[in-house]
Amino acid sequence: MLNKIKKINSVTHILILINAILFIIMIISDPKLSIDTLLTFGAKYNYAIVEGEYYRLFTTMFLHANLMHILFNMVALNAFGKDLEMIFGPKKFILLYLISGLIGSIGSFIFNSSIGVGASGAIFGLLGAHLYLFTINPKVYKRIYGKDMLVLIGFNLIYGFIAQNIDNSAHLFGLIGGYIVAWSLGIFNEKILSKKRIPFQILLISIPFIFSLLAVPSYKNSYKYDWDKGLDLISENKVFEAKKYFENGLSKKPNNENFIEILKIIEEYEAELNK
């Protein structure tokens, strides 16, 4: 019996191991875990994503910014993952985790332009699965978990809005995503193809299309894209191409000090060249 339980929880432990190995590799390559290192390993970076690096929506959920960050997330993954892996089964559980994490990354992309890493979007997806379990059978759920899990979800969401440097958009979208994925898949012994799951499955399938048709073009038309594109071109010594993007960004965000300052530097550089 014990061996069966260990086997059932193997996906949770594999996910923890992957996160730990990647963290160790990053620490070895850069003990300070600089932004450049996080980007190299696949952090969420909106500019890079709209330029075609969509893999970052997945890789970001396996990266962490510091030791406390990974310890907190892995303790949470172990605590929530073991039960859910037994309830949903290994195959459905890994889909639940990865798709929830993807939806969390999409939420972060839409509402937070900062560079981001962390498994919290996927972990909140597991909490969303708990909400699903509560929905389908509140009495049984309360008998097993009481109200502790529901209180924990509420506390973490409120804390995310209050505390600094927490990507609550990833948390909220991960939570909603987990609920939708759980409804779409059902628990271990339930069939995926059933009438009650179709609305949630349609909603789930539509999310990537909404992202590509609305979120990506919206970011490309924002001043933030012009700023990042300009910096990218400068790194390639394409200063005058970069200038066009900075000017375009300034037209969208008048009086922005960053655009004004960098355009001033470029114009001084132009003047020196024309002497």
Secondary structure, 3 states (H helix, E strand, C coil): CHHHHHHHCHHHHHHHHHHHHHHHHHHHHCCCCCHHHHHHHCCECHHHHHCCCCCHHHHHHHCCCCHHHHHHHHHHHHHHHHHHHHHHCHHHHHHHHHHHHHHHHHHHHHHCCCCECCCHHHHHHHHHHHHHHHHHCHHHHHHHHCCHHHHHHHHHHHHHHHCCCCCHHHHHHHHHHHHHHHHHHCCCCCCCCCHHHHHHHHHHHHHHHHHHHHHHHHHHCCHHHHHHHHHHHHHCCCHHHHHHHHHHHHHHCCCCHHHHHHHHHHHHHHHHHCC
